[in-house]
């Protein structure tokens, strides 16, 4: 489709939540690029016309309103889904269709992991970024963590303390321990970025744990350091917790 819809046609449209596009979807100037569709979606979010939980117009309606092909809209939706900005489901009901979401963690994890694998971001850079973020997470969690957060941390520690804990289970609980602290910080962006970096390195960390000559000794040391971090959090000692987290991360990588 190369012709743009008229302003009058847009003015006659109904609210997007009812399945038809309203006047907020102004035609794009070019019909050949999906980036312009992304620009229109971003503009709607910036203006406040779209928020997390809102449903986007159907592919056909959106293509007509923007004056672009359905292929361009479809490609834009694929990009938004990869970014973790939308979810798509078929069928009927309130959860069907294309819905805006606010869950960037998985997309950020995939992005960081791919760049690490491609060596465009080195391990040393990831470690330094982790330290910066996790220091802030620990500092904030010392005053913002709730009883439920501490209960989760205690549960993760109990599993890691088990002498029969496998490298795979230990690595999963190690990740959960750090992610729990990040989410207890109260800063959602710090939490999402910390989670993405930790999850992006999950496979690498597991490989190193599996390669240890004496896994139990290493696991015991790491668990002990985790306990020290948790004790600092319980005591509300943010600065100490931050220092312990940094030493914990640096110490692990320094031995490998």
WOMONOR-V289455 format. One record per residue. NEAR is the number of other ideal C-beta (glycine too) atoms within 8 Angstrom. D_FIRST is the distance of its C-alpha to the first C-alpha in Angstrom with 1 decimal. Layout:
BEGIN
near: <NEAR | NEAR>
d_first: <D_FIRST | D_FIRST>
END
This chain:
BEGIN
near: <9 | 4 | 5 | 8 | 10 | 6 | 6 | 6 | 8 | 15 | 7 | 5 | 12 | 7 | 6 | 13 | 6 | 6 | 8 | 10 | 12 | 10 | 7 | 7 | 15 | 7 | 10 | 13 | 4 | 6 | 10 | 5 | 7 | 10 | 7 | 13 | 16 | 11 | 9 | 12 | 12 | 8 | 8 | 11 | 11 | 6 | 7 | 6 | 6 | 9 | 7 | 6 | 6 | 10 | 9 | 13 | 12 | 7 | 11 | 7 | 13 | 14 | 13 | 10 | 13 | 16 | 12 | 12 | 8 | 9 | 6 | 15 | 15 | 9 | 10 | 13 | 13 | 8 | 10 | 11 | 11 | 8 | 8 | 11 | 9 | 11 | 7 | 9 | 8 | 4 | 5 | 3 | 5 | 3 | 5 | 8 | 8 | 9 | 13 | 13 | 10 | 5 | 6 | 11 | 11 | 8 | 11 | 13 | 12 | 9 | 9 | 13 | 11 | 8 | 9 | 13 | 6 | 6 | 6 | 4 | 8 | 6 | 9 | 6 | 8 | 14 | 11 | 8 | 9 | 13 | 12 | 8 | 13 | 15 | 12 | 12 | 17 | 18 | 12 | 14 | 17 | 14 | 7 | 9 | 10 | 7 | 5 | 6 | 13 | 12 | 8 | 10 | 13 | 9 | 8 | 14 | 13 | 8 | 11 | 15 | 7 | 7 | 4 | 4 | 11 | 6 | 11 | 7 | 9 | 14 | 12 | 8 | 12 | 13 | 12 | 10 | 13 | 11 | 13 | 12 | 18 | 16 | 9 | 14 | 15 | 6 | 9 | 5 | 6 | 13 | 13 | 11 | 10 | 15 | 14 | 14 | 13 | 13 | 12 | 11 | 12 | 10 | 7 | 9 | 12 | 11 | 8 | 9 | 13 | 8 | 5 | 10 | 3 | 6 | 10 | 7 | 8 | 10 | 13 | 8 | 8 | 13 | 11 | 8 | 12 | 14 | 9 | 9 | 14 | 12 | 8 | 14 | 17 | 7 | 8 | 7 | 9 | 13 | 7 | 9 | 15 | 12 | 9 | 13 | 15 | 11 | 9 | 12 | 12 | 10 | 9 | 10 | 9 | 6 | 5 | 5>
d_first: <0.0 | 3.8 | 5.9 | 8.1 | 10.1 | 13.7 | 16.7 | 18.3 | 15.9 | 16.4 | 20.1 | 20.3 | 19.0 | 21.7 | 22.9 | 20.9 | 24.1 | 23.9 | 20.5 | 18.4 | 17.2 | 19.5 | 19.4 | 20.0 | 16.4 | 15.6 | 12.1 | 12.0 | 12.5 | 10.4 | 7.1 | 9.0 | 11.9 | 13.0 | 16.1 | 14.5 | 13.7 | 17.4 | 18.5 | 17.2 | 19.0 | 22.0 | 22.1 | 22.3 | 25.1 | 26.9 | 26.9 | 28.4 | 25.7 | 25.2 | 28.3 | 29.4 | 29.3 | 26.4 | 23.6 | 20.0 | 17.5 | 16.1 | 13.2 | 11.1 | 12.5 | 12.1 | 8.4 | 8.3 | 11.1 | 10.0 | 6.7 | 5.6 | 4.9 | 8.1 | 9.6 | 9.9 | 11.4 | 13.6 | 14.9 | 15.7 | 17.6 | 19.5 | 20.6 | 21.7 | 23.6 | 25.3 | 26.4 | 27.9 | 26.0 | 24.5 | 25.7 | 23.8 | 25.5 | 24.8 | 26.7 | 27.5 | 29.6 | 29.7 | 29.1 | 26.1 | 22.6 | 21.7 | 24.7 | 25.5 | 28.8 | 31.3 | 32.8 | 32.4 | 35.5 | 34.0 | 31.2 | 33.8 | 36.2 | 33.7 | 32.8 | 36.5 | 37.6 | 35.1 | 36.2 | 39.8 | 39.4 | 37.8 | 40.8 | 38.7 | 40.6 | 44.2 | 46.3 | 48.6 | 45.7 | 44.7 | 48.3 | 48.7 | 45.5 | 46.8 | 50.2 | 48.8 | 46.6 | 49.2 | 52.0 | 50.1 | 49.3 | 53.0 | 54.2 | 52.0 | 52.7 | 56.4 | 56.1 | 53.0 | 53.5 | 54.3 | 56.7 | 53.9 | 52.8 | 56.3 | 56.7 | 53.7 | 55.1 | 58.5 | 56.9 | 55.2 | 58.5 | 60.4 | 58.3 | 58.5 | 62.3 | 62.8 | 64.6 | 62.7 | 59.3 | 57.3 | 55.3 | 52.1 | 53.1 | 54.6 | 51.4 | 49.3 | 51.8 | 52.1 | 48.3 | 48.6 | 51.5 | 49.7 | 46.5 | 48.7 | 50.3 | 46.9 | 45.7 | 49.2 | 48.7 | 46.8 | 44.2 | 41.0 | 39.4 | 42.6 | 42.7 | 39.1 | 39.7 | 43.1 | 41.9 | 39.2 | 41.7 | 44.3 | 42.0 | 40.6 | 44.2 | 45.2 | 45.3 | 47.1 | 49.7 | 50.3 | 50.9 | 53.5 | 55.2 | 55.4 | 56.9 | 59.7 | 63.3 | 64.4 | 61.4 | 63.7 | 65.2 | 61.9 | 60.5 | 63.7 | 63.3 | 59.7 | 60.5 | 63.4 | 61.1 | 58.7 | 61.7 | 62.7 | 59.2 | 59.2 | 62.7 | 61.7 | 58.8 | 61.2 | 63.6 | 60.9 | 61.5 | 58.1 | 59.3 | 61.3 | 58.4 | 56.1 | 58.8 | 59.4 | 55.7 | 55.5 | 58.7 | 57.4 | 54.2 | 55.9 | 58.8 | 56.7 | 54.8 | 58.0 | 59.6 | 56.8>
END
